[in-house]
């Protein structure tokens, strides 16, 4: 291959490549060039020209072949003129914050199709009814999942679902609402497991000790807890969490605590204390669980010195106690 043709082929490769770096071996493979001393000198000359033209840059500490040609390079992309792109960005609806994309026009090009669909919807300014996020998504994209996938773009545009006249829905949790609860401050209990939920539900019917008993269904509560907004629960309401004494149970509690910081969510210490009292010979954890030392420390801080010592010993030896140890008779003793 003639030198000029070979150079043009390499330039085409560099312009279309999505990689940041390229090796000499890859250049040989792309150009289908068979190595020979003569070809090596020709290739060295072409690459040197590309380096001088600021299209290639040898990587620092890159090894060299026998004639001194570096074996690895950074592809230098030409700086693009984004004047037309920025002009288009400035024409977006005034409800959209354009500052981010003015600073990152290359990202605008990547997100352009989605941004224009969002912009077109806002620009309509018609009195669209309030829809769910998935309903609005289907209306805009003919894809009910698309809008949730564009939350990062919405954030960059400085808008939220309200601007699109839609709202998120949450998977509801299963619960028992005690309509006979008379105390001013609502007391709520979240139960990790099903059987214990049913036990506390029956106890609550008799003793009226909780306004709401929620079945957490393990990790599901981390998302379904949002449904609490439907019960007019104030942020200072006492919300107690009760699960197994094991790593998973603690992980669920601390994750819930961190995700919903506006609520006062506490471990149900009285119930945990009774579990420790009842079980003097706990079993080993039977399946692998994610042990988070930082989460364990958060959990232990709610207990007195004696219980903390017992719990720490349990965790150090991989013991656990399921909450089912508290049957109806035992729950009656702590409510």
N, C-alpha and C positions, 0 to 999 in steps of 0.2 A: 504494500500500500504506500502511495506517495506521501511525503511528509505533510503536505497541506491537507490532504484528505484524512490522514490519520489524526491530525490536530483537530479538524472539524468534528470528527467522530467522537473524540475525547471530550470536546467542549459540549457537544450534544448530551453526552452522558452526564457531565457535571451539572448541566442546567436542569435535567429531568430527575436527577437523583434526589431522593427524599432523605438520604443519610447525610450526616454532618461531616463524616470522614470517609476516606477511600484509600485503598492500598494499591501499591504498584501492581500487585498480582491481579487485582480486580480490573485494573485498566487493561492489562494484557488479555484477560478473559473476555471483556466486553468488546474489545477491538478484534478479537480472534487472531491475535498476533502470536506467532510462534517465535520463541526466544532464539536469538543468535547474537553473537558479538556485534554484528553490524546493526541489527534491530535495536539492541540495547543502547548503542550510541545515539541512534535516531530518536529513540524514546526519551533518552536523557535530554536531548536538545529541545524536544517539544515540551517536556515537562518544565524545563528551565524557563522557556518562554511563557508558559502559563503561570509560573510563579512570578515572573517579572510583570505580567499583566494583571497580577493580583486576583487570579482565579483559583490558584492553589497556594497552600501554605504548608511547608513541611512541619510535621509535629515535632515538638521539642523531644529530644532523646530518641527520635526515630532511628532505627538501624538503617544502614546503607548497604547497597550491593557492592560488587567488586569494583565498579567504576565510579562509586561515590554517589549514586542516585538514592535519595531517601526512599524508604519502603512504605511510608504512610504519610497521608496529607489531610489537612482540613480543607473542605470545599468552601471557598469564599463566595457567598451569594451576593450578587449586586444589590445595592440599596435601591429599593423600589420607590417610585414617586407616588405617594398616596393622596395627591391633591384631589382627584375626582372622587375617591372613596370618602375623604373627609367632607367634601361638598354634599355628598349623599347623606352622610351621617347628620349633618346640620339641618337637613330637611325633615328629620324625624319629628313626630308629634311632640308638642311642648310638655306633655306629661312624662316624657321619657328623658332621663338624665343621660346626656350624650358624652359626658366628660371621660368616662372610662374608655369608650371606643375611639374617641378622638386621640387618646394617648396610645391606644393599641389598635390601629387600623388593620393590621394583619389579622387580628382576631375577629374583627368585624367581617372581613372577607370570608372567614371560615363559618361564622354564625349568620351570615347575611340572609339566607333564605328564611330562617326561623324568625329573625328580627323583623323582617318585612311583613311576615304574616301577623306577628304581634302588633306591629305598627298599624297595619291595615285595619285590624279589628278595633283598635283604640280610635283611629281616625274616623270610623263610621259614626261615632257619637250618637248612635240610635239607642233607644230605650230597651235594650236587651233585658230579658228577665234574669234574675239571679239564678245561676245554675251551679251544679257541683263542678269541681275541677275536671273530672273525667268527662262530664257532659260538654263543658266548654271546650275541652281539648278536642273532642270529636267534631264539634262545630267548626273549629278553626283548621284542624289538620286532617280530619277524617280518621283520626287515630286517638282513641280514648286514653292512651297512656302517655302521649307525647308531651303534654303540658307539664306533668310532674318531672319529666326528664329534662325540662328546660329551666329548672329553678335557678341554676347557676347563671344562665343568660338573663333571667328576670332580675337577679340581684345586680348584675352589671348595668342593667338598664334603670335601676333604681325604682322598680315597680314590683308590686306583689299581686296576689290573686284578687285582692279587692279592686285593683285598677281594671281587672278583666271581668269584674262583676261576677265572681264565682267564689266558692268556699270549699274547703277540704272536708271530707267526711272521715269518720273514724269507725273502726270495727268496735261495736259495743261489747262491753263485758257482761257476763251473767251476774245477777245481783239479787239480793233480797232487801226490799225497802220497808222499813218499820214505820208504818204510818201512825203508830201510837207513841212514837218517841216525842217526849215533851220538853226536853232540855233545850235551852236557847242555843248553846254551842253544839253543833253537830259532831258526833263521834262516829268515825268510820273505820271499819276493819277490812283489810285485804288479806285473803287466805290463798296460799300458794296452791294447795291440793284440793281435789274435789270432795273426798270423804270428810275432811275436816271442815270444809265450807258448809256441808249439810249439817254437821253437828252444831256449828256455831249459829247457823240459821235457826235451828230448832230452839236452841238456848235463848237466842234473841227474842223469839216469839214469846217466850215465857218470862224473861227478866227485863226486857225492854232496855238493854244496856247499850245497844248500838242503833244508830239511825240507819246505817247502810252496811250490809255485809257483802263484800265483793269477792267473786271467785276469780283469782288472778290467772289461773291456767298457766302456771310456770312463767316463762318469759313473755308470753302474750301480753301481760299487763303493761309491759314497757311501751307498747303502742296503744293499747285499748284504754289506758288510764285517761286519755284525753276526753273520753266520754263523760268524765266526771263533771264537765262543764254543763251538762244537762240537768244537774241536780241543785243548782244555785248554792254550791258549797263555797263558803268564804275561804280566803287563803289562810286564815288563822285557825281553821277547823282542825281538830286533832285526828290525824289519819294514822292508823297503826298498821304495820305490816307484820305478817306472821307466816314463816315458811319453815322448811326443814333446817336443822342445824347441820349444814354441810356447805362446801364451797359454792355450789350452785345457788343455794338459797340465799347466801350472803351476797353473791354477785348480783342477783336479781334485786335485792333490797337497795344496795348502794347505787346501782345503775338507775333505779327508779328515783332515788333521792337526788341524784345529780341531774337527771333529765328534767325533773319538775321542781326546780328550786323555789318556785313561788308558793309551793304548798309545804305545810309542816308535816312531814312524813317521818314517823318514828318507828323503831322496832317494838313489837309488843313484848316488852321485857318480862312482864308477869308470866306470860305463857312460856317464854323461853326458859325462865327460871324453874318453872314447874317441870318442864321436860328434863332439865338437868337433874332435878331432885329424883325423878322417877327412874331414870336409867343409869344404873351404876356400872353396867357392863355393855357399853355400846359396841355395835358392829363396825367393821372396817368398811370404808366406802367401796362399793362394789364395781363402780365404773369410773373411768378416768374423768376427772373434772378439772376445770381451769382454776388454779389456785392463785388468787390475787392477794399478796401480802398487804398492800395498801388498803384494799377493801376490808380485809379482816380487821385491821386496826380501827377503821372507821366504825365498824360494827361493835367491836369490843369496848369502845369508849362509852357506850350507853350502859354498861353493866358495872355492878359494884366489884370490889377487889376479889372477893371469893369466887363469884361466878366467872369473872374474867380469867382467873387462874385456871379454873376447870375447863373453860372453853378453849383457852390457848393450848392446854395439854391435849385436848381432843384433836385439835387441828394439827398439832405437831406429830400426832400418831395416826392421822388419817382416819379418825373415827367419825361417825355421824349418828344423828338421832332423827328419825322421821317424825313429822308433826302428828302423825296418826297415833302416836303414843298417848295423846290427849283424847280419850274417848269422852262420851257424854258425861259420865260421872265425874271425870277429872276436870272437865271444863266448868262444870257447875261450881267447883271449889274455888275457881279464880275469878269468876265474873262478879 
